[in-house]
């Protein structure tokens, strides 16, 4: 589990391509402290397992499913990445509950300055939008942010100076791909409501059933 509070910015040293996979080598400093092979590090919000450690770098395998569902496929040597170690049991919880399992590869639509902030508008697939709420939490490239506005095809967030300086989000440009993870609590609520209403939601399948008028009456609405 992660919190979405970026610990440092690393740099991609190498990308070794397989048929449908990759091995990333990333330079780092802080996230190497106390880290062992087999530990988890979120790279741009994607939970990866450390497979090798150097004095100032680590390596991680990226499987085909991860490449298909995230923006890691666009990484190349020299690019910067957001890094966060898995949260320790006694650590401070400064962001929100982040799993490191990317829900979609979104895209930056626009970046508009607003006083001391920059408002970033992000487009995401329609099936992801139902989990995003105004004033709710979302992660972009692993950084925990608050949704400021909803649109038909996406949402916007405001990036304060500290966020722009301490993460890679300060270097975003219109058209850039970004890893998006919705608040996992929204997914659990949906699953519980489906079960309560007698519906079934399976990955890749349309939902059967749903909230009915009778269900609402039975629950006091």
Residue pairs with C-beta under 8 A, 6 or more apart in sequence:
1 86
1 87
1 97
1 98
1 99
1 100
2 42
2 47
2 84
2 86
2 87
2 95
2 98
2 99
2 100
2 142
3 84
3 87
3 91
3 93
3 94
3 95
3 96
3 97
3 98
3 144
4 45
4 84
4 95
4 96
4 98
4 137
4 139
4 142
4 143
4 144
4 145
5 84
5 94
5 95
5 143
5 144
6 82
6 83
6 84
6 142
6 143
6 166
6 167
7 30
7 31
7 83
7 84
7 85
8 28
8 29
8 30
8 31
8 83
9 80
9 81
9 82
9 83
9 166
9 167
9 168
10 26
10 27
10 28
10 31
10 43
10 80
10 81
10 82
10 83
11 26
11 27
11 78
11 79
11 80
11 81
12 24
12 25
12 26
12 75
12 76
12 77
12 78
12 79
12 80
12 81
13 25
13 26
13 27
13 57
13 77
14 24
14 25
14 77
15 22
15 23
15 24
15 25
15 75
15 76
15 77
16 22
16 23
16 25
20 64
20 67
21 61
21 62
21 63
21 64
21 67
22 61
22 62
22 67
22 72
22 73
22 75
23 51
23 59
23 60
23 61
23 62
24 43
24 48
24 59
24 60
24 62
24 72
24 75
25 54
25 57
25 58
25 59
26 43
26 57
26 58
26 59
26 60
26 81
26 83
27 56
27 57
28 41
28 56
28 57
28 58
28 83
29 56
30 83
31 41
31 58
31 83
31 84
31 85
32 53
32 56
32 58
34 85
35 41
35 50
35 53
35 58
35 85
36 50
36 53
37 50
37 51
37 52
37 53
38 49
38 50
39 49
39 50
39 85
39 86
40 47
40 48
40 49
40 50
40 85
40 86
40 100
41 47
41 48
41 50
41 58
41 60
41 83
41 84
41 85
41 86
42 48
42 82
42 83
42 84
42 85
42 86
42 98
42 100
42 142
43 60
43 72
43 81
43 82
43 83
43 142
44 70
44 71
44 72
44 75
44 81
44 82
44 141
44 142
44 168
44 179
45 70
45 82
45 98
45 100
45 102
45 139
45 140
45 141
45 142
45 143
45 179
45 181
46 62
46 66
46 70
46 72
46 100
46 101
46 102
46 142
46 179
47 86
47 99
47 100
47 101
48 60
48 61
48 62
48 66
49 60
49 61
50 58
50 59
50 60
51 59
51 60
51 61
52 58
52 59
53 59
62 72
66 72
66 102
67 73
69 102
69 103
69 104
69 105
70 102
70 105
70 179
71 105
71 141
71 177
71 178
71 179
72 179
74 177
75 81
80 168
80 171
81 141
81 168
82 141
82 142
82 143
82 167
82 168
82 169
83 142
84 142
87 93
94 144
95 137
95 144
96 137
96 144
96 183
97 183
97 184
97 185
98 139
98 142
98 144
98 181
98 184
99 181
99 184
100 142
100 181
101 181
102 179
102 180
102 181
103 128
103 131
103 180
103 181
103 182
104 124
104 125
104 128
104 180
105 177
105 178
105 179
105 180
106 122
106 123
106 124
106 128
106 140
106 154
106 177
106 178
106 179
106 180
107 122
107 123
107 175
107 176
107 177
107 178
108 120
108 121
108 122
108 172
108 173
108 174
108 175
108 176
108 177
108 178
109 121
109 122
109 123
109 154
109 174
110 120
110 121
110 174
111 118
111 119
111 120
111 121
111 172
111 173
111 174
112 118
112 119
112 121
113 119
114 158
116 160
116 161
117 158
117 159
117 160
117 161
118 158
118 159
118 164
119 148
119 156
119 157
119 158
119 159
120 140
120 156
120 157
120 158
120 159
120 169
120 172
121 151
121 154
121 155
121 156
122 140
122 154
122 155
122 156
122 157
122 178
122 180
123 153
123 154
124 132
124 153
124 154
124 155
124 180
126 153
128 180
128 182
129 150
129 153
129 154
129 155
130 190
131 182
131 183
131 186
131 187
131 190
132 138
132 147
132 150
132 155
132 182
132 186
133 147
133 150
133 183
133 186
134 147
134 148
134 149
134 150
134 155
135 146
135 147
135 148
136 146
136 147
136 183
136 186
137 144
137 145
137 146
137 147
137 183
138 145
138 146
138 147
138 155
138 157
138 180
138 181
138 182
138 183
139 145
139 179
139 180
139 181
140 157
140 169
140 178
140 179
140 180
141 167
141 168
141 169
141 178
141 179
142 167
142 179
143 163
143 167
143 169
145 157
145 159
145 163
146 157
146 158
147 155
147 156
147 157
148 155
148 156
148 157
148 158
149 155
149 156
159 169
159 170
163 169
163 170
164 170
172 178
190 201
191 201
193 211
194 200
194 201
194 207
194 209
194 210
196 215
197 209
197 210
197 211
197 212
197 215
198 209
199 207
199 208
199 209
199 210
200 207
200 208
200 209
201 207
201 208
